[in-house]
Amino acid sequence: MLVTVDDVLTPAELQQVRSQLANAPWAEHQSAGPQAMLAKHNLQIPEGSEVLKGLRLTVMRALNRSPKLMSAALPNKIVPPNFNRYTADHDRYGWHTDSTLRYLPDGSCLRTDVSATLFLSDPAAYEGGELVIEDTYGEHKVKLAAGSLVLYPAGAIHQVTPVTQGERLACYLFMQSVVKDTGCRSHLYEMDQALMALRQKHGEEQAEVIRLTGLYNNLLRRWSEC
């Protein structure tokens, strides 16, 4: 399931993040497994950098206030976000799949169910740099407006195509969902979105809306692991 969420960051937050990134340290060969490292040709803010604290706090606050993101991902835990940079000299991230397990700063382990990319550069500011995600229906190219985000299964093979001009800034993160199975999570998301539309049309007190809400919660109760 691929879901886009517009305007995750406000214009003020986006400006603040860009300002911090302009003065951030960047390094090669960060946070990737042996196979992915062969495909990774970008720059990333190193772990432990002071600027990461403020950047991560801004992004996490934005994620928590997005009902659509919460509905689609049903997050239980979120790996602290990271930030990357693509230019003509560090231009791409070839085909790869994200690691199943990620280790948090406190040493605990998190299973990755959902991956997310938050776009921070305006699409007109760079050429190339599409996020390409492969699933059973083929390849999907994603290049969103700055401040918008895409969610996709962490197990999906994907790449960032070469940036031929300009600069592509982005934030990426991984989530462990309370619903491990991608198909079940997709059904719940579609049901929740339909319920939101029904509530707006008929109100909260209609009998059918109440019954469908109960069904959604009972399915979530059956499928959740928390």
C-alpha positions in Angstrom: 0.0 0.0 0.0 1.4 3.4 -1.1 -0.2 6.4 0.6 0.8 10.1 0.1 0.1 12.7 2.8 0.2 16.4 1.8 1.4 19.2 3.9 2.9 17.2 6.8 5.1 20.2 7.6 3.7 23.7 7.8 5.5 26.4 5.7 7.1 27.8 8.8 8.4 24.3 9.8 9.6 23.7 6.3 11.6 26.9 6.4 13.0 26.1 9.8 14.1 22.6 8.7 15.7 23.9 5.5 17.6 26.6 7.5 19.0 23.9 9.8 19.9 21.6 6.9 21.8 24.5 5.2 24.3 24.4 8.1 24.3 20.7 8.8 27.3 18.4 8.5 27.0 15.8 5.8 28.8 12.5 5.4 28.9 9.5 3.0 28.4 5.8 3.8 25.9 6.2 6.7 23.3 3.7 8.1 22.9 1.1 5.4 23.6 -2.7 5.4 26.4 -4.2 3.3 24.1 -4.8 0.2 22.4 -1.4 0.3 25.7 0.4 0.9 26.8 -0.7 -2.6 23.8 1.1 -4.1 23.9 4.2 -1.8 25.5 7.3 -3.3 24.1 10.1 -1.2 25.0 12.2 1.8 23.4 11.9 5.3 23.6 13.8 8.6 25.7 11.5 10.8 24.2 10.1 14.0 25.2 12.1 17.0 25.2 15.4 15.2 23.7 18.2 17.4 21.5 19.5 14.6 19.6 16.1 14.4 17.9 16.7 17.8 15.9 19.7 16.7 15.2 18.3 13.2 13.9 15.1 14.6 11.7 16.9 17.1 10.1 19.0 14.4 9.3 16.0 12.2 8.0 13.8 15.0 5.6 16.5 16.2 4.4 16.9 12.6 3.8 13.2 12.2 1.8 12.9 15.4 -0.7 15.5 14.3 -1.5 13.9 10.9 -4.7 11.8 11.1 -4.2 10.3 7.6 -0.7 9.2 8.4 -1.9 7.6 11.7 -4.7 5.8 9.9 -2.4 4.4 7.2 0.6 3.4 9.3 -1.0 2.7 12.7 2.4 3.3 14.2 3.5 1.6 17.4 7.2 2.8 17.4 9.1 5.1 15.1 12.8 5.0 14.4 14.3 8.5 14.9 14.1 10.2 11.5 17.2 10.7 9.4 18.0 13.3 6.7 19.7 12.9 3.3 21.0 15.0 0.5 21.4 14.3 -3.2 23.4 16.4 -5.7 25.1 15.8 -9.0 28.2 14.4 -7.1 26.1 12.2 -4.7 23.2 11.6 -7.0 21.3 8.4 -6.3 20.4 5.4 -4.2 20.1 2.3 -6.4 17.6 -0.5 -6.1 17.5 -1.9 -2.5 15.2 -3.0 0.3 15.2 -1.6 3.8 16.5 -3.7 6.7 13.8 -5.6 8.6 15.3 -4.7 12.0 16.5 -1.3 13.2 18.3 -0.6 16.5 17.3 2.4 18.5 19.7 4.6 20.5 18.7 2.9 23.7 19.8 -0.5 22.2 16.3 -1.9 21.7 15.3 -3.4 18.4 12.4 -2.4 16.2 10.8 -4.3 13.3 10.3 -2.1 10.3 6.8 -2.5 8.7 6.4 0.9 7.1 8.9 3.2 5.4 8.3 6.9 4.8 10.0 9.7 2.8 9.3 13.3 3.6 10.2 15.6 0.7 12.0 18.8 1.7 13.0 20.3 -1.6 10.6 21.8 -4.2 10.2 19.5 -7.2 11.3 22.3 -9.5 14.6 22.7 -7.5 16.1 19.5 -8.9 15.9 17.2 -11.9 15.6 13.5 -11.5 15.6 12.2 -7.9 12.3 10.3 -8.2 11.5 7.7 -5.5 10.6 4.6 -7.5 8.7 1.9 -5.5 8.1 -1.6 -6.9 5.1 -3.7 -6.1 3.0 -6.4 -7.7 1.4 -3.7 -10.0 4.7 -2.4 -11.3 6.9 0.6 -10.6 5.5 3.8 -9.1 7.5 7.1 -9.4 7.0 9.5 -6.5 8.2 13.2 -6.5 6.1 15.2 -4.1 5.8 18.8 -3.1 8.1 20.0 -0.3 6.6 19.2 3.1 4.6 16.2 1.8 5.3 12.5 2.6 4.8 9.1 1.1 4.3 5.8 3.1 5.1 2.4 1.6 5.8 -1.1 2.8 9.3 -1.4 4.3 9.9 -4.6 2.4 9.3 -3.0 -1.0 12.2 -2.8 -3.4 12.8 0.8 -4.2 15.4 3.4 -5.5 16.1 7.1 -5.9 16.9 7.9 -9.5 20.0 10.0 -10.3 19.7 13.7 -9.5 21.1 15.4 -12.6 20.8 19.0 -11.5 20.0 20.9 -8.3 19.7 19.5 -4.8 17.2 17.0 -3.3 16.8 17.1 0.4 14.6 14.6 2.2 13.8 13.0 5.5 13.3 9.2 5.8 12.1 7.1 8.6 10.8 3.7 9.5 7.8 2.6 11.6 6.8 -0.5 13.4 3.0 -0.7 13.0 0.6 -2.2 15.6 -0.7 -4.2 12.6 2.2 -6.2 11.1 0.5 -7.6 8.0 0.5 -5.2 5.1 -2.8 -6.5 3.7 -4.6 -6.2 7.0 -3.2 -2.7 7.5 -4.4 -1.7 4.0 -8.0 -3.0 4.7 -8.1 -1.1 7.9 -6.9 2.1 6.3 -9.6 1.9 3.5 -12.3 1.2 6.1 -11.2 4.1 8.3 -11.1 6.5 5.4 -14.6 5.4 4.3 -15.8 5.8 7.9 -14.5 9.3 8.1 -16.5 10.2 4.9 -19.6 8.6 6.3 -19.3 10.5 9.6 -19.0 13.8 7.7 -22.1 12.9 5.6 -24.4 11.3 8.2 -22.9 12.3 11.6 -21.5 10.2 14.5 -24.8 8.9 15.8 -26.2 7.1 12.8 -26.7 3.4 13.7 -24.8 2.1 10.6 -21.9 4.3 11.3 -21.7 3.1 14.9 -21.8 -0.6 13.8 -19.1 0.0 11.2 -17.0 1.8 13.7 -17.4 -1.3 16.0 -16.4 -3.6 13.2 -13.3 -1.5 12.5 -12.2 -1.6 16.1 -12.9 -5.4 16.4 -10.7 -6.0 13.3 -8.0 -3.8 14.8 -8.3 -5.7 18.0 -7.9 -9.0 16.2 -4.9 -8.0 14.0 -3.0 -5.7 16.4 0.2 -6.8 18.2 0.7 -4.4 21.1 
